[in-house]
Amino acid sequence: METYKLVMPEHLNHYGFLFGGNLLKWIDEVSYIAVTLDYPGCNFVTVGMDNIKFKKSIRQGTILCFESKKNHIGTTSVEYTVDVTREEISTGSRELVFTTRITFVSVDENGRKKAISA
């Protein structure tokens, strides 16, 4: 799944760069949408993200592209790789600015792990 986000002034720190926490929030949100669309009727919670390392700074007005790709499916969990690229408006080229793996676990109405129904 691919989606886009425009970096606005309210997303920036006092130095004029994107707050890292906003980026992580967006990754969690777009990946949750992907896993929910892939497994309708299942309830998922985020249990982890790997390799949180910010490689490039991101400024106001940047268009970010989030691409979530399913990596691994277990009995109760699903892992996605999320690549975040920034789009160069004038040329259309993309540059990778962040990548991580995010894992979701399927849960029942009481929050206990539950097998994923495919």
C-alpha positions as CSV (number, residue, x, y, z in Angstrom):
1,M,0.0,0.0,0.0
2,E,1.2,3.5,-0.8
3,T,0.1,6.8,0.7
4,Y,1.3,10.4,0.9
5,K,1.7,13.0,3.6
6,L,2.5,16.7,3.3
7,V,4.8,18.1,6.0
8,M,3.1,21.2,7.5
9,P,4.4,23.8,10.1
10,E,2.6,22.0,12.9
11,H,4.8,18.9,12.3
12,L,8.1,20.7,12.8
13,N,10.4,21.2,15.8
14,H,11.8,24.6,16.8
15,Y,14.7,24.1,14.3
16,G,12.3,23.7,11.4
17,F,12.7,20.0,10.9
18,L,10.1,17.3,11.1
19,F,9.6,15.8,14.6
20,G,10.7,12.2,14.5
21,G,7.7,11.2,16.6
22,N,5.4,12.5,13.9
23,L,7.1,10.3,11.3
24,L,6.8,7.3,13.6
25,K,3.1,8.1,14.2
26,W,2.4,8.3,10.5
27,I,4.2,4.9,9.9
28,D,2.1,3.3,12.6
29,E,-1.1,4.7,11.1
30,V,-0.4,3.9,7.4
31,S,0.7,0.4,8.4
32,Y,-2.3,-0.2,10.6
33,I,-4.5,0.7,7.6
34,A,-2.6,-1.7,5.4
35,V,-2.9,-4.7,7.8
36,T,-6.6,-3.9,8.5
37,L,-7.3,-3.9,4.7
38,D,-5.3,-7.1,4.2
39,Y,-7.1,-8.9,7.0
40,P,-10.7,-7.6,7.3
41,G,-12.5,-8.5,10.5
42,C,-9.3,-8.9,12.5
43,N,-8.2,-6.5,15.3
44,F,-4.5,-5.6,15.4
45,V,-2.2,-3.8,17.8
46,T,1.3,-2.6,17.2
47,V,3.9,-4.5,19.1
48,G,7.1,-3.2,17.7
49,M,9.2,-1.2,15.2
50,D,12.7,-2.1,14.3
51,N,15.7,0.0,13.4
52,I,14.6,3.5,14.4
53,K,17.3,5.6,12.7
54,F,16.6,8.9,11.1
55,K,18.9,9.2,8.0
56,K,17.8,12.5,6.4
57,S,16.3,15.7,7.6
58,I,12.8,16.6,6.5
59,R,11.5,20.2,6.1
60,Q,8.2,21.9,5.8
61,G,6.5,21.4,2.4
62,T,8.1,18.0,1.8
63,I,5.8,15.4,0.3
64,L,6.5,12.0,1.9
65,C,5.5,8.7,0.3
66,F,4.9,5.8,2.7
67,E,5.1,2.3,1.1
68,S,4.0,-0.6,3.4
69,K,4.9,-4.1,2.1
70,K,4.0,-7.3,3.9
71,N,7.1,-9.3,4.9
72,H,6.1,-12.1,7.1
73,I,2.9,-13.7,8.4
74,G,2.8,-15.8,11.5
75,T,0.0,-17.5,13.4
76,T,-0.9,-14.3,15.3
77,S,1.4,-11.6,13.9
78,V,2.1,-9.8,10.6
79,E,5.3,-7.8,9.8
80,Y,5.5,-5.1,7.2
81,T,8.5,-3.2,5.8
82,V,7.8,0.5,5.5
83,D,9.9,2.7,3.2
84,V,9.5,6.4,3.5
85,T,10.7,8.5,0.5
86,R,10.6,12.2,-0.2
87,E,9.3,13.3,-3.5
88,E,11.2,16.0,-5.4
89,I,8.4,18.1,-6.9
90,S,10.4,19.6,-9.7
91,T,11.9,16.3,-11.0
92,G,9.5,13.6,-9.7
93,S,12.5,11.7,-8.3
94,R,12.4,10.0,-4.9
95,E,14.9,9.7,-2.1
96,L,14.7,7.1,0.7
97,V,14.7,9.0,4.0
98,F,13.6,6.3,6.5
99,T,12.9,2.6,6.6
100,T,11.7,0.2,9.3
101,R,9.9,-3.0,10.0
102,I,6.6,-2.9,12.0
103,T,4.9,-5.8,13.6
104,F,1.2,-6.2,14.5
105,V,-0.5,-8.9,16.6
106,S,-4.0,-10.0,16.1
107,V,-6.0,-9.7,19.3
108,D,-9.5,-10.6,20.5
109,E,-12.0,-8.3,22.2
110,N,-10.1,-8.8,25.6
111,G,-6.7,-7.9,24.1
112,R,-5.4,-11.5,24.1
113,K,-3.5,-12.8,21.1
114,K,-5.7,-14.5,18.5
115,A,-4.9,-16.5,15.4
116,I,-5.2,-14.5,12.2
117,S,-8.2,-15.5,10.1
118,A,-7.1,-15.1,6.4
